[in-house]
Amino acid sequence: MLAFHPQMFVRIVELDGPRAPMPRPLQSGFNENRAYRVVGVYNPSETSDAYFILPNDREELWFICQRHLRFAGLHDTQAHHLDLLVALDAPHHSGGASVPSGDSLHATASD
């Protein structure tokens, strides 16, 4: 069983290369400058990967492999997409990858 927090948002960090899981989110209506609400999680028994169900910018639901995703925070909002703004101060770091602070996420007017 997989559980997730209903306010969880993830950001896209698409893996590249011949063994990258499909579908590739940046070629499927997602944007690396946005955070996406997780609306579900699926873990097929034949793989160790989990697939997060995310609404893309075209209002389609996609199953995206967790290897393409990074945690973007818990946000109490009704929006399904949040814009990632470049923080003016020094970004937080986790494992060498830049992680935006909670202050750099904002809902867009269209959400």
GIDAFEN-V795988 format. One record per run of one state. SS is the DSSP state (H for helix, E for strand, - for the rest). FROM is the first residue (numbers start at 1). LEN is the number of residues. If there is no record, write none. Layout:
<<SS | FROM | LEN> <SS | FROM | LEN>>
This chain:
<<- | 1 | 7> <E | 8 | 5> <- | 13 | 12> <H | 25 | 3> <- | 28 | 6> <E | 34 | 9> <- | 43 | 8> <E | 51 | 5> <- | 56 | 5> <E | 61 | 5> <H | 66 | 3> <E | 69 | 6> <- | 75 | 6> <E | 81 | 4> <- | 85 | 7> <E | 92 | 3> <- | 95 | 2> <E | 97 | 3> <- | 100 | 2> <H | 102 | 3> <E | 105 | 3> <- | 108 | 4>>
